[in-house]
Amino acid sequence: MRDIEHPDVTQAQRTGYPKVQVAAQPKHCGTDIYGSEILAGDAIILLPNGEILLEENLEDYLIEYIGAVFKTAK
């Protein structure tokens, strides 16, 4: 009777490496003022001084640069 072997084991023995499925990565479009990576499809804010801000960093920007204070209404 023939031994049955997992296809990944056969691939590793044949090539020395297991077959790895690499997921497609979105296009990298740069970084914002905080160094956060901007990918294709991300929401960004163009600031008047020409800098770019990733929308998810907007709250931090408003606090640090504008001095905004966030509170909960009572």
All heavy atoms as TSV, in Angstrom:
chain	resi	resn	atom	element	x	y	z
A	1	MET	N	N	0.833	-1.176	0.000
A	1	MET	CA	C	0.000	0.000	0.000
A	1	MET	C	C	0.885	1.250	0.000
A	1	MET	O	O	1.896	1.297	0.679
A	1	MET	CB	C	-0.911	-0.022	1.226
A	1	MET	CG	C	-1.865	1.118	1.272
A	1	MET	SD	S	-2.986	0.833	2.646
A	1	MET	CE	C	-3.952	2.245	2.485
A	2	ARG	N	N	0.505	2.216	-0.768
A	2	ARG	CA	C	1.257	3.455	-0.920
A	2	ARG	C	C	1.025	4.374	0.273
A	2	ARG	O	O	-0.089	4.494	0.777
A	2	ARG	CB	C	0.761	4.137	-2.190
A	2	ARG	CG	C	1.697	5.123	-2.756
A	2	ARG	CD	C	1.157	5.609	-4.064
A	2	ARG	NE	N	0.971	7.051	-3.899
A	2	ARG	CZ	C	0.264	7.830	-4.663
A	2	ARG	NH1	N	-0.391	7.320	-5.674
A	2	ARG	NH2	N	0.177	9.095	-4.452
A	3	ASP	N	N	2.100	5.037	0.761
A	3	ASP	CA	C	1.956	6.002	1.848
A	3	ASP	C	C	1.239	7.249	1.334
A	3	ASP	O	O	1.511	7.728	0.237
A	3	ASP	CB	C	3.323	6.418	2.400
A	3	ASP	CG	C	3.966	5.308	3.220
A	3	ASP	OD1	O	3.221	4.471	3.753
A	3	ASP	OD2	O	5.199	5.299	3.322
A	4	ILE	N	N	0.352	7.780	2.124
A	4	ILE	CA	C	-0.356	9.004	1.770
A	4	ILE	C	C	0.300	10.141	2.537
A	4	ILE	O	O	0.537	10.050	3.739
A	4	ILE	CB	C	-1.853	8.906	2.116
A	4	ILE	CG1	C	-2.486	7.779	1.300
A	4	ILE	CG2	C	-2.553	10.227	1.858
A	4	ILE	CD1	C	-3.925	7.505	1.646
A	5	GLU	N	N	0.585	11.205	1.832
A	5	GLU	CA	C	1.294	12.333	2.440
A	5	GLU	C	C	0.535	13.624	2.137
A	5	GLU	O	O	-0.022	13.782	1.051
A	5	GLU	CB	C	2.696	12.383	1.843
A	5	GLU	CG	C	3.626	13.336	2.511
A	5	GLU	CD	C	5.033	13.126	1.981
A	5	GLU	OE1	O	5.301	13.567	0.854
A	5	GLU	OE2	O	5.844	12.522	2.702
A	6	HIS	N	N	0.558	14.517	3.090
A	6	HIS	CA	C	-0.109	15.816	2.913
A	6	HIS	C	C	0.591	16.578	1.779
A	6	HIS	O	O	1.829	16.574	1.687
A	6	HIS	CB	C	-0.056	16.622	4.208
A	6	HIS	CG	C	-0.960	17.804	4.202
A	6	HIS	ND1	N	-0.623	18.979	3.591
A	6	HIS	CD2	C	-2.194	17.978	4.724
A	6	HIS	CE1	C	-1.605	19.851	3.735
A	6	HIS	NE2	N	-2.582	19.258	4.442
A	7	PRO	N	N	-0.168	17.262	0.905
A	7	PRO	CA	C	0.432	17.993	-0.219
A	7	PRO	C	C	1.454	19.053	0.216
A	7	PRO	O	O	2.437	19.278	-0.489
A	7	PRO	CB	C	-0.763	18.661	-0.900
A	7	PRO	CG	C	-1.954	17.900	-0.453
A	7	PRO	CD	C	-1.622	17.310	0.880
A	8	ASP	N	N	1.262	19.661	1.386
A	8	ASP	CA	C	2.237	20.653	1.865
A	8	ASP	C	C	3.569	19.999	2.211
A	8	ASP	O	O	4.637	20.580	1.999
A	8	ASP	CB	C	1.693	21.411	3.079
A	8	ASP	CG	C	0.571	22.376	2.709
A	8	ASP	OD1	O	0.430	22.699	1.511
A	8	ASP	OD2	O	-0.153	22.819	3.629
A	9	VAL	N	N	3.505	18.786	2.751
A	9	VAL	CA	C	4.739	18.060	3.070
A	9	VAL	C	C	5.463	17.689	1.782
A	9	VAL	O	O	6.686	17.859	1.672
A	9	VAL	CB	C	4.423	16.797	3.909
A	9	VAL	CG1	C	5.674	15.944	4.109
A	9	VAL	CG2	C	3.810	17.193	5.250
A	10	THR	N	N	4.732	17.210	0.797
A	10	THR	CA	C	5.328	16.871	-0.505
A	10	THR	C	C	5.989	18.101	-1.125
A	10	THR	O	O	7.116	18.034	-1.614
A	10	THR	CB	C	4.253	16.316	-1.459
A	10	THR	OG1	O	3.615	15.207	-0.831
A	10	THR	CG2	C	4.867	15.882	-2.773
A	11	GLN	N	N	5.294	19.239	-1.084
A	11	GLN	CA	C	5.835	20.496	-1.637
A	11	GLN	C	C	7.113	20.902	-0.908
A	11	GLN	O	O	8.101	21.279	-1.535
A	11	GLN	CB	C	4.770	21.607	-1.507
A	11	GLN	CG	C	5.240	22.977	-1.933
A	11	GLN	CD	C	5.321	23.139	-3.434
A	11	GLN	OE1	O	4.747	22.347	-4.173
A	11	GLN	NE2	N	6.029	24.144	-3.885
A	12	ALA	N	N	7.119	20.807	0.415
A	12	ALA	CA	C	8.295	21.190	1.198
A	12	ALA	C	C	9.472	20.268	0.899
A	12	ALA	O	O	10.615	20.724	0.800
A	12	ALA	CB	C	7.966	21.180	2.685
A	13	GLN	N	N	9.211	18.997	0.760
A	13	GLN	CA	C	10.298	18.062	0.453
A	13	GLN	C	C	10.845	18.298	-0.953
A	13	GLN	O	O	12.031	18.161	-1.189
A	13	GLN	CB	C	9.811	16.619	0.591
A	13	GLN	CG	C	9.584	16.223	2.029
A	13	GLN	CD	C	9.032	14.825	2.169
A	13	GLN	OE1	O	8.446	14.280	1.242
A	13	GLN	NE2	N	9.212	14.244	3.354
A	14	ARG	N	N	9.983	18.656	-1.884
A	14	ARG	CA	C	10.404	18.878	-3.258
A	14	ARG	C	C	11.186	20.185	-3.410
A	14	ARG	O	O	12.202	20.245	-4.084
A	14	ARG	CB	C	9.175	18.891	-4.176
A	14	ARG	CG	C	9.503	18.626	-5.610
A	14	ARG	CD	C	8.305	18.459	-6.531
A	14	ARG	NE	N	7.077	17.997	-5.906
A	14	ARG	CZ	C	5.915	18.648	-5.943
A	14	ARG	NH1	N	5.795	19.775	-6.594
A	14	ARG	NH2	N	4.856	18.155	-5.347
A	15	THR	N	N	10.723	21.245	-2.767
A	15	THR	CA	C	11.328	22.567	-2.978
A	15	THR	C	C	12.096	23.102	-1.771
A	15	THR	O	O	12.839	24.066	-1.899
A	15	THR	CB	C	10.239	23.597	-3.324
A	15	THR	OG1	O	9.369	23.740	-2.198
A	15	THR	CG2	C	9.452	23.190	-4.546
A	16	GLY	N	N	11.874	22.508	-0.620
A	16	GLY	CA	C	12.532	23.007	0.589
A	16	GLY	C	C	11.693	24.034	1.328
A	16	GLY	O	O	12.040	24.470	2.403
A	17	TYR	N	N	10.605	24.453	0.748
A	17	TYR	CA	C	9.740	25.455	1.358
A	17	TYR	C	C	8.287	25.029	1.222
A	17	TYR	O	O	7.902	24.487	0.197
A	17	TYR	CB	C	9.898	26.821	0.678
A	17	TYR	CG	C	11.275	27.390	0.820
A	17	TYR	CD1	C	12.199	27.267	-0.210
A	17	TYR	CD2	C	11.664	28.046	1.981
A	17	TYR	CE1	C	13.472	27.785	-0.088
A	17	TYR	CE2	C	12.943	28.558	2.110
A	17	TYR	CZ	C	13.838	28.428	1.081
A	17	TYR	OH	O	15.093	28.938	1.209
A	18	PRO	N	N	7.481	25.322	2.230
A	18	PRO	CA	C	6.048	25.064	2.062
A	18	PRO	C	C	5.449	26.089	1.108
A	18	PRO	O	O	5.987	27.180	0.929
A	18	PRO	CB	C	5.481	25.243	3.475
A	18	PRO	CG	C	6.462	26.108	4.170
A	18	PRO	CD	C	7.801	25.841	3.540
A	19	LYS	N	N	4.351	25.715	0.490
A	19	LYS	CA	C	3.665	26.636	-0.412
A	19	LYS	C	C	2.970	27.698	0.442
A	19	LYS	O	O	2.158	27.389	1.299
A	19	LYS	CB	C	2.643	25.881	-1.257
A	19	LYS	CG	C	1.956	26.727	-2.283
A	19	LYS	CD	C	1.012	25.889	-3.123
A	19	LYS	CE	C	0.346	26.758	-4.160
A	19	LYS	NZ	N	-0.586	25.984	-4.970
A	20	VAL	N	N	3.317	28.939	0.218
A	20	VAL	CA	C	2.750	30.033	0.998
A	20	VAL	C	C	1.863	30.864	0.077
A	20	VAL	O	O	2.277	31.263	-1.005
A	20	VAL	CB	C	3.857	30.940	1.590
A	20	VAL	CG1	C	3.250	32.091	2.350
A	20	VAL	CG2	C	4.771	30.123	2.480
A	21	GLN	N	N	0.652	31.105	0.532
A	21	GLN	CA	C	-0.248	31.939	-0.243
A	21	GLN	C	C	-0.133	33.364	0.289
A	21	GLN	O	O	-0.451	33.632	1.441
A	21	GLN	CB	C	-1.675	31.431	-0.121
A	21	GLN	CG	C	-1.787	30.014	-0.644
A	21	GLN	CD	C	-3.122	29.754	-1.259
A	21	GLN	OE1	O	-3.985	30.614	-1.279
A	21	GLN	NE2	N	-3.301	28.569	-1.775
A	22	VAL	N	N	0.347	34.255	-0.549
A	22	VAL	CA	C	0.542	35.641	-0.154
A	22	VAL	C	C	-0.694	36.442	-0.541
A	22	VAL	O	O	-1.128	36.416	-1.696
A	22	VAL	CB	C	1.796	36.232	-0.839
A	22	VAL	CG1	C	1.980	37.683	-0.457
A	22	VAL	CG2	C	3.025	35.411	-0.495
A	23	ALA	N	N	-1.242	37.141	0.433
A	23	ALA	CA	C	-2.422	37.970	0.171
A	23	ALA	C	C	-1.999	39.230	-0.580
A	23	ALA	O	O	-0.928	39.779	-0.342
A	23	ALA	CB	C	-3.095	38.356	1.478
A	24	ALA	N	N	-2.831	39.665	-1.475
A	24	ALA	CA	C	-2.550	40.893	-2.220
A	24	ALA	C	C	-2.572	42.079	-1.262
A	24	ALA	O	O	-3.468	42.200	-0.423
A	24	ALA	CB	C	-3.586	41.085	-3.314
A	25	GLN	N	N	-1.580	42.931	-1.357
A	25	GLN	CA	C	-1.479	44.094	-0.499
A	25	GLN	C	C	-1.995	45.326	-1.228
A	25	GLN	O	O	-1.716	45.510	-2.404
A	25	GLN	CB	C	-0.007	44.329	-0.094
A	25	GLN	CG	C	0.584	43.191	0.703
A	25	GLN	CD	C	-0.042	43.066	2.076
A	25	GLN	OE1	O	-0.289	44.055	2.741
A	25	GLN	NE2	N	-0.341	41.845	2.471
A	26	PRO	N	N	-2.732	46.202	-0.508
A	26	PRO	CA	C	-3.176	47.439	-1.151
A	26	PRO	C	C	-1.985	48.332	-1.484
A	26	PRO	O	O	-0.932	48.236	-0.850
A	26	PRO	CB	C	-4.075	48.097	-0.114
A	26	PRO	CG	C	-4.042	47.260	1.109
A	26	PRO	CD	C	-3.186	46.066	0.849
A	27	LYS	N	N	-2.162	49.184	-2.465
A	27	LYS	CA	C	-1.096	50.086	-2.902
A	27	LYS	C	C	-0.751	51.069	-1.780
A	27	LYS	O	O	-1.620	51.681	-1.176
A	27	LYS	CB	C	-1.555	50.855	-4.134
A	27	LYS	CG	C	-0.519	51.816	-4.668
A	27	LYS	CD	C	-1.057	52.580	-5.861
A	27	LYS	CE	C	-0.053	53.647	-6.275
A	27	LYS	NZ	N	-0.619	54.551	-7.259
A	28	HIS	N	N	0.541	51.212	-1.512
A	28	HIS	CA	C	1.033	52.151	-0.514
A	28	HIS	C	C	1.123	53.536	-1.150
A	28	HIS	O	O	1.742	53.707	-2.190
A	28	HIS	CB	C	2.410	51.713	-0.010
A	28	HIS	CG	C	3.033	52.647	0.961
A	28	HIS	ND1	N	2.702	52.655	2.290
A	28	HIS	CD2	C	3.941	53.617	0.804
A	28	HIS	CE1	C	3.398	53.605	2.902
A	28	HIS	NE2	N	4.167	54.189	2.010
A	29	CYS	N	N	0.476	54.534	-0.522
A	29	CYS	CA	C	0.428	55.878	-1.106
A	29	CYS	C	C	1.259	56.905	-0.330
A	29	CYS	O	O	1.260	58.074	-0.694
A	29	CYS	CB	C	-1.023	56.354	-1.170
A	29	CYS	SG	S	-2.053	55.318	-2.210
A	30	GLY	N	N	1.927	56.491	0.728
A	30	GLY	CA	C	2.749	57.413	1.506
A	30	GLY	C	C	2.423	57.330	2.987
A	30	GLY	O	O	1.824	56.373	3.450
A	31	THR	N	N	2.837	58.370	3.718
A	31	THR	CA	C	2.579	58.441	5.154
A	31	THR	C	C	2.017	59.811	5.496
A	31	THR	O	O	2.231	60.780	4.765
A	31	THR	CB	C	3.862	58.203	5.977
A	31	THR	OG1	O	4.861	59.127	5.558
A	31	THR	CG2	C	4.383	56.788	5.816
A	32	ASP	N	N	1.306	59.880	6.622
A	32	ASP	CA	C	0.763	61.174	7.045
A	32	ASP	C	C	1.716	61.851	8.023
A	32	ASP	O	O	2.825	61.367	8.261
A	32	ASP	CB	C	-0.652	61.008	7.619
A	32	ASP	CG	C	-0.702	60.435	9.026
A	32	ASP	OD1	O	0.335	59.943	9.539
A	32	ASP	OD2	O	-1.785	60.486	9.629
A	33	ILE	N	N	1.291	62.960	8.615
A	33	ILE	CA	C	2.181	63.738	9.498
A	33	ILE	C	C	2.558	62.986	10.768
A	33	ILE	O	O	3.531	63.334	11.425
A	33	ILE	CB	C	1.581	65.113	9.848
A	33	ILE	CG1	C	0.268	64.952	10.613
A	33	ILE	CG2	C	1.398	65.963	8.617
A	33	ILE	CD1	C	-0.285	66.268	11.153
A	34	TYR	N	N	1.823	61.935	11.111
A	34	TYR	CA	C	2.143	61.111	12.269
A	34	TYR	C	C	2.956	59.884	11.900
A	34	TYR	O	O	3.269	59.064	12.751
A	34	TYR	CB	C	0.857	60.683	12.988
A	34	TYR	CG	C	0.194	61.815	13.732
A	34	TYR	CD1	C	-0.920	62.461	13.220
A	34	TYR	CD2	C	0.695	62.255	14.956
A	34	TYR	CE1	C	-1.518	63.504	13.897
A	34	TYR	CE2	C	0.104	63.294	15.642
A	34	TYR	CZ	C	-1.006	63.915	15.110
A	34	TYR	OH	O	-1.594	64.959	15.780
A	35	GLY	N	N	3.256	59.714	10.624
A	35	GLY	CA	C	4.017	58.556	10.175
A	35	GLY	C	C	3.154	57.339	9.898
A	35	GLY	O	O	3.674	56.270	9.630
A	36	SER	N	N	1.838	57.491	9.960
A	36	SER	CA	C	0.935	56.382	9.671
A	36	SER	C	C	0.908	56.100	8.172
A	36	SER	O	O	0.880	57.025	7.364
A	36	SER	CB	C	-0.490	56.704	10.136
A	36	SER	OG	O	-0.532	56.878	11.530
A	37	GLU	N	N	0.931	54.824	7.827
A	37	GLU	CA	C	0.926	54.418	6.432
A	37	GLU	C	C	-0.432	54.719	5.798
A	37	GLU	O	O	-1.477	54.427	6.369
A	37	GLU	CB	C	1.222	52.917	6.353
A	37	GLU	CG	C	1.347	52.383	4.965
A	37	GLU	CD	C	1.699	50.910	4.953
A	37	GLU	OE1	O	1.238	50.165	5.826
A	37	GLU	OE2	O	2.438	50.521	4.048
A	38	ILE	N	N	-0.409	55.304	4.618
A	38	ILE	CA	C	-1.629	55.584	3.860
A	38	ILE	C	C	-1.694	54.592	2.707
A	38	ILE	O	O	-0.758	54.483	1.921
A	38	ILE	CB	C	-1.635	57.027	3.320
A	38	ILE	CG1	C	-1.576	58.025	4.476
A	38	ILE	CG2	C	-2.867	57.266	2.458
A	38	ILE	CD1	C	-1.380	59.462	4.037
A	39	LEU	N	N	-2.811	53.846	2.657
A	39	LEU	CA	C	-3.021	52.854	1.607
A	39	LEU	C	C	-4.114	53.319	0.670
A	39	LEU	O	O	-4.949	54.154	1.039
A	39	LEU	CB	C	-3.412	51.513	2.232
A	39	LEU	CG	C	-2.408	50.931	3.231
A	39	LEU	CD1	C	-2.969	49.676	3.868
A	39	LEU	CD2	C	-1.071	50.666	2.583
A	40	ALA	N	N	-4.108	52.797	-0.536
A	40	ALA	CA	C	-5.141	53.148	-1.507
A	40	ALA	C	C	-6.511	52.893	-0.896
A	40	ALA	O	O	-6.742	51.852	-0.286
A	40	ALA	CB	C	-4.964	52.326	-2.779
A	41	GLY	N	N	-7.398	53.862	-1.007
A	41	GLY	CA	C	-8.742	53.740	-0.463
A	41	GLY	C	C	-8.915	54.350	0.913
A	41	GLY	O	O	-10.035	54.483	1.392
A	42	ASP	N	N	-7.818	54.719	1.587
A	42	ASP	CA	C	-7.914	55.355	2.899
A	42	ASP	C	C	-8.463	56.767	2.772
A	42	ASP	O	O	-8.177	57.471	1.798
A	42	ASP	CB	C	-6.543	55.429	3.588
A	42	ASP	CG	C	-6.074	54.109	4.170
A	42	ASP	OD1	O	-6.911	53.185	4.296
A	42	ASP	OD2	O	-4.882	54.000	4.499
A	43	ALA	N	N	-9.223	57.207	3.778
A	43	ALA	CA	C	-9.727	58.578	3.822
A	43	ALA	C	C	-8.621	59.469	4.381
A	43	ALA	O	O	-8.045	59.174	5.430
A	43	ALA	CB	C	-10.968	58.655	4.698
A	44	ILE	N	N	-8.301	60.547	3.657
A	44	ILE	CA	C	-7.251	61.466	4.094
A	44	ILE	C	C	-7.790	62.898	4.121
A	44	ILE	O	O	-8.805	63.201	3.502
A	44	ILE	CB	C	-6.007	61.397	3.186
A	44	ILE	CG1	C	-6.366	61.743	1.738
A	44	ILE	CG2	C	-5.331	60.045	3.287
A	44	ILE	CD1	C	-5.162	61.906	0.831
A	45	ILE	N	N	-7.091	63.738	4.848
A	45	ILE	CA	C	-7.421	65.157	4.932
A	45	ILE	C	C	-6.205	65.929	4.458
A	45	ILE	O	O	-5.092	65.707	4.939
A	45	ILE	CB	C	-7.777	65.539	6.384
A	45	ILE	CG1	C	-8.987	64.723	6.847
A	45	ILE	CG2	C	-8.031	67.033	6.512
A	45	ILE	CD1	C	-9.127	64.629	8.331
A	46	LEU	N	N	-6.404	66.811	3.496
A	46	LEU	CA	C	-5.319	67.662	3.020
A	46	LEU	C	C	-5.355	68.952	3.827
A	46	LEU	O	O	-6.340	69.690	3.797
A	46	LEU	CB	C	-5.491	67.953	1.525
A	46	LEU	CG	C	-5.516	66.718	0.623
A	46	LEU	CD1	C	-5.806	67.118	-0.818
A	46	LEU	CD2	C	-4.205	65.968	0.718
A	47	LEU	N	N	-4.293	69.220	4.557
A	47	LEU	CA	C	-4.223	70.404	5.407
A	47	LEU	C	C	-3.803	71.619	4.582
A	47	LEU	O	O	-3.145	71.475	3.550
A	47	LEU	CB	C	-3.246	70.149	6.558
A	47	LEU	CG	C	-3.597	68.942	7.440
A	47	LEU	CD1	C	-2.484	68.673	8.438
A	47	LEU	CD2	C	-4.917	69.172	8.151
A	48	PRO	N	N	-4.165	72.832	5.041
A	48	PRO	CA	C	-3.833	74.051	4.294
A	48	PRO	C	C	-2.335	74.230	4.026
A	48	PRO	O	O	-1.944	74.829	3.031
A	48	PRO	CB	C	-4.355	75.173	5.184
A	48	PRO	CG	C	-5.396	74.546	6.033
A	48	PRO	CD	C	-4.976	73.121	6.224
A	49	ASN	N	N	-1.487	73.673	4.904
A	49	ASN	CA	C	-0.030	73.815	4.722
A	49	ASN	C	C	0.547	72.761	3.772
A	49	ASN	O	O	1.761	72.670	3.600
A	49	ASN	CB	C	0.672	73.765	6.075
A	49	ASN	CG	C	0.489	72.443	6.788
A	49	ASN	OD1	O	-0.141	71.531	6.276
A	49	ASN	ND2	N	1.036	72.344	7.980
A	50	GLY	N	N	-0.336	71.933	3.160
A	50	GLY	CA	C	0.116	70.942	2.191
A	50	GLY	C	C	0.373	69.570	2.776
A	50	GLY	O	O	0.640	68.627	2.042
A	51	GLU	N	N	0.306	69.444	4.086
A	51	GLU	CA	C	0.531	68.142	4.706
A	51	GLU	C	C	-0.723	67.273	4.586
A	51	GLU	O	O	-1.822	67.767	4.337
A	51	GLU	CB	C	0.925	68.306	6.168
A	51	GLU	CG	C	2.283	68.965	6.330
A	51	GLU	CD	C	2.690	69.091	7.777
A	51	GLU	OE1	O	1.874	69.534	8.605
A	51	GLU	OE2	O	3.851	68.746	8.061
A	52	ILE	N	N	-0.519	65.972	4.762
A	52	ILE	CA	C	-1.607	65.003	4.649
A	52	ILE	C	C	-1.839	64.368	6.011
A	52	ILE	O	O	-0.894	64.026	6.730
A	52	ILE	CB	C	-1.263	63.919	3.614
A	52	ILE	CG1	C	-1.056	64.548	2.239
A	52	ILE	CG2	C	-2.352	62.846	3.554
A	52	ILE	CD1	C	-0.542	63.586	1.193
A	53	LEU	N	N	-3.115	64.187	6.347
A	53	LEU	CA	C	-3.500	63.594	7.621
A	53	LEU	C	C	-4.462	62.439	7.346
A	53	LEU	O	O	-5.459	62.610	6.638
A	53	LEU	CB	C	-4.182	64.650	8.493
A	53	LEU	CG	C	-4.676	64.218	9.865
A	53	LEU	CD1	C	-3.496	63.827	10.763
A	53	LEU	CD2	C	-5.459	65.346	10.507
A	54	LEU	N	N	-4.155	61.271	7.878
A	54	LEU	CA	C	-5.048	60.129	7.775
A	54	LEU	C	C	-6.254	60.408	8.671
A	54	LEU	O	O	-6.110	60.881	9.796
A	54	LEU	CB	C	-4.319	58.870	8.239
A	54	LEU	CG	C	-4.930	57.512	7.950
A	54	LEU	CD1	C	-5.146	57.310	6.459
A	54	LEU	CD2	C	-4.052	56.410	8.500
A	55	GLU	N	N	-7.462	60.158	8.167
A	55	GLU	CA	C	-8.676	60.509	8.898
A	55	GLU	C	C	-8.700	59.922	10.312
A	55	GLU	O	O	-9.181	60.563	11.242
A	55	GLU	CB	C	-9.910	60.049	8.124
A	55	GLU	CG	C	-11.213	60.495	8.761
A	55	GLU	CD	C	-12.411	60.085	7.951
A	55	GLU	OE1	O	-12.488	58.908	7.539
A	55	GLU	OE2	O	-13.281	60.940	7.729
A	56	GLU	N	N	-8.149	58.727	10.501
A	56	GLU	CA	C	-8.163	58.108	11.827
A	56	GLU	C	C	-7.280	58.861	12.833
A	56	GLU	O	O	-7.385	58.645	14.029
A	56	GLU	CB	C	-7.776	56.635	11.761
A	56	GLU	CG	C	-6.350	56.388	11.328
A	56	GLU	CD	C	-6.059	54.916	11.087
A	56	GLU	OE1	O	-6.912	54.226	10.517
A	56	GLU	OE2	O	-4.965	54.480	11.467
A	57	ASN	N	N	-6.423	59.758	12.349
A	57	ASN	CA	C	-5.581	60.566	13.235
A	57	ASN	C	C	-6.131	61.967	13.460
A	57	ASN	O	O	-5.490	62.805	14.093
A	57	ASN	CB	C	-4.159	60.666	12.662
A	57	ASN	CG	C	-3.449	59.340	12.682
A	57	ASN	OD1	O	-3.709	58.499	13.529
A	57	ASN	ND2	N	-2.552	59.127	11.745
A	58	LEU	N	N	-7.330	62.238	12.959
A	58	LEU	CA	C	-7.905	63.582	13.052
A	58	LEU	C	C	-8.090	64.033	14.497
A	58	LEU	O	O	-7.768	65.169	14.846
A	58	LEU	CB	C	-9.237	63.649	12.298
A	58	LEU	CG	C	-9.948	65.000	12.324
A	58	LEU	CD1	C	-9.063	66.101	11.744
A	58	LEU	CD2	C	-11.268	64.924	11.572
A	59	GLU	N	N	-8.600	63.161	15.348
A	59	GLU	CA	C	-8.812	63.539	16.748
A	59	GLU	C	C	-7.499	63.938	17.415
A	59	GLU	O	O	-7.424	64.953	18.103
A	59	GLU	CB	C	-9.474	62.397	17.511
A	59	GLU	CG	C	-9.853	62.780	18.930
A	59	GLU	CD	C	-10.618	61.676	19.648
A	59	GLU	OE1	O	-11.345	60.911	18.996
A	59	GLU	OE2	O	-10.466	61.603	20.875
A	60	ASP	N	N	-6.433	63.166	17.197
A	60	ASP	CA	C	-5.121	63.498	17.764
A	60	ASP	C	C	-4.635	64.854	17.261
A	60	ASP	O	O	-4.098	65.658	18.017
A	60	ASP	CB	C	-4.084	62.424	17.410
A	60	ASP	CG	C	-4.367	61.099	18.096
A	60	ASP	OD1	O	-5.017	61.096	19.154
A	60	ASP	OD2	O	-3.929	60.058	17.560
A	61	TYR	N	N	-4.833	65.103	15.964
A	61	TYR	CA	C	-4.412	66.374	15.374
A	61	TYR	C	C	-5.165	67.541	16.014
A	61	TYR	O	O	-4.567	68.564	16.369
A	61	TYR	CB	C	-4.654	66.352	13.860
A	61	TYR	CG	C	-4.301	67.651	13.179
A	61	TYR	CD1	C	-2.979	67.931	12.833
A	61	TYR	CD2	C	-5.270	68.597	12.896
A	61	TYR	CE1	C	-2.644	69.126	12.214
A	61	TYR	CE2	C	-4.951	69.792	12.280
A	61	TYR	CZ	C	-3.632	70.054	11.945
A	61	TYR	OH	O	-3.304	71.249	11.339
A	62	LEU	N	N	-6.480	67.402	16.156
A	62	LEU	CA	C	-7.275	68.475	16.745
A	62	LEU	C	C	-6.848	68.768	18.185
A	62	LEU	O	O	-6.800	69.933	18.604
A	62	LEU	CB	C	-8.768	68.124	16.691
A	62	LEU	CG	C	-9.382	68.075	15.294
A	62	LEU	CD1	C	-10.805	67.527	15.360
A	62	LEU	CD2	C	-9.347	69.438	14.632
A	63	ILE	N	N	-6.515	67.746	18.927
A	63	ILE	CA	C	-6.074	67.931	20.313
A	63	ILE	C	C	-4.693	68.568	20.363
A	63	ILE	O	O	-4.476	69.555	21.079
A	63	ILE	CB	C	-6.076	66.584	21.063
A	63	ILE	CG1	C	-7.507	66.092	21.235
A	63	ILE	CG2	C	-5.383	66.709	22.413
A	63	ILE	CD1	C	-7.624	64.648	21.717
A	64	GLU	N	N	-3.744	68.047	19.600
A	64	GLU	CA	C	-2.354	68.496	19.679
A	64	GLU	C	C	-2.095	69.850	19.015
A	64	GLU	O	O	-1.338	70.660	19.529
A	64	GLU	CB	C	-1.427	67.451	19.058
A	64	GLU	CG	C	-1.368	66.165	19.856
A	64	GLU	CD	C	-0.513	65.103	19.196
A	64	GLU	OE1	O	0.430	65.456	18.450
A	64	GLU	OE2	O	-0.795	63.913	19.424
A	65	TYR	N	N	-2.690	70.079	17.859
A	65	TYR	CA	C	-2.373	71.283	17.097
A	65	TYR	C	C	-3.390	72.410	17.261
A	65	TYR	O	O	-3.029	73.581	17.181
A	65	TYR	CB	C	-2.232	70.949	15.605
A	65	TYR	CG	C	-0.997	70.142	15.302
A	65	TYR	CD1	C	-1.033	68.751	15.304
A	65	TYR	CD2	C	0.214	70.762	15.022
A	65	TYR	CE1	C	0.091	68.008	15.037
A	65	TYR	CE2	C	1.352	70.022	14.742
A	65	TYR	CZ	C	1.285	68.642	14.754
A	65	TYR	OH	O	2.413	67.907	14.488
A	66	ILE	N	N	-4.643	72.058	17.455
A	66	ILE	CA	C	-5.690	73.071	17.543
A	66	ILE	C	C	-6.052	73.355	18.997
A	66	ILE	O	O	-6.588	74.406	19.320
A	66	ILE	CB	C	-6.952	72.611	16.748
A	66	ILE	CG1	C	-6.601	72.205	15.334
A	66	ILE	CG2	C	-8.038	73.678	16.755
A	66	ILE	CD1	C	-6.034	73.320	14.469
A	67	GLY	N	N	-5.774	72.386	19.882
A	67	GLY	CA	C	-6.102	72.555	21.297
A	67	GLY	C	C	-7.540	72.173	21.615
A	67	GLY	O	O	-8.091	72.591	22.631
A	68	ALA	N	N	-8.156	71.386	20.764
A	68	ALA	CA	C	-9.549	70.970	20.981
A	68	ALA	C	C	-9.645	70.096	22.231
A	68	ALA	O	O	-8.715	69.380	22.587
A	68	ALA	CB	C	-10.057	70.194	19.769
A	69	VAL	N	N	-10.781	70.192	22.894
A	69	VAL	CA	C	-11.062	69.382	24.069
A	69	VAL	C	C	-12.340	68.597	23.768
A	69	VAL	O	O	-13.367	69.180	23.427
A	69	VAL	CB	C	-11.256	70.270	25.327
A	69	VAL	CG1	C	-11.617	69.418	26.524
A	69	VAL	CG2	C	-10.018	71.103	25.582
A	70	PHE	N	N	-12.275	67.287	23.903
A	70	PHE	CA	C	-13.425	66.437	23.649
A	70	PHE	C	C	-14.096	66.103	24.977
A	70	PHE	O	O	-13.428	65.700	25.935
A	70	PHE	CB	C	-13.008	65.147	22.927
A	70	PHE	CG	C	-12.614	65.381	21.501
A	70	PHE	CD1	C	-11.340	65.837	21.161
A	70	PHE	CD2	C	-13.522	65.157	20.484
A	70	PHE	CE1	C	-10.987	66.063	19.855
A	70	PHE	CE2	C	-13.171	65.377	19.160
A	70	PHE	CZ	C	-11.904	65.831	18.849
A	71	LYS	N	N	-15.411	66.299	25.049
A	71	LYS	CA	C	-16.177	66.016	26.263
A	71	LYS	C	C	-17.462	65.304	25.869
A	71	LYS	O	O	-17.870	65.314	24.712
A	71	LYS	CB	C	-16.527	67.318	26.990
A	71	LYS	CG	C	-15.314	68.057	27.518
A	71	LYS	CD	C	-15.743	69.267	28.310
A	71	LYS	CE	C	-14.520	69.944	28.907
A	71	LYS	NZ	N	-14.885	71.019	29.822
A	72	THR	N	N	-18.117	64.742	26.873
A	72	THR	CA	C	-19.408	64.097	26.675
A	72	THR	C	C	-20.483	65.025	27.218
A	72	THR	O	O	-20.370	65.528	28.356
A	72	THR	CB	C	-19.455	62.740	27.420
A	72	THR	OG1	O	-18.396	61.919	26.928
A	72	THR	CG2	C	-20.779	62.044	27.188
A	73	ALA	N	N	-21.517	65.248	26.450
A	73	ALA	CA	C	-22.606	66.124	26.887
A	73	ALA	C	C	-23.352	65.485	28.047
A	73	ALA	O	O	-23.543	64.284	28.077
A	73	ALA	CB	C	-23.558	66.383	25.721
A	74	LYS	N	N	-23.761	66.323	28.995
A	74	LYS	CA	C	-24.502	65.821	30.162
A	74	LYS	C	C	-25.925	66.281	30.112
A	74	LYS	O	O	-26.290	67.288	29.655
A	74	LYS	CB	C	-23.844	66.319	31.438
A	74	LYS	CG	C	-22.463	65.742	31.629
A	74	LYS	CD	C	-21.881	66.212	32.923
A	74	LYS	CE	C	-20.461	65.666	33.063
A	74	LYS	NZ	N	-19.859	66.024	34.302
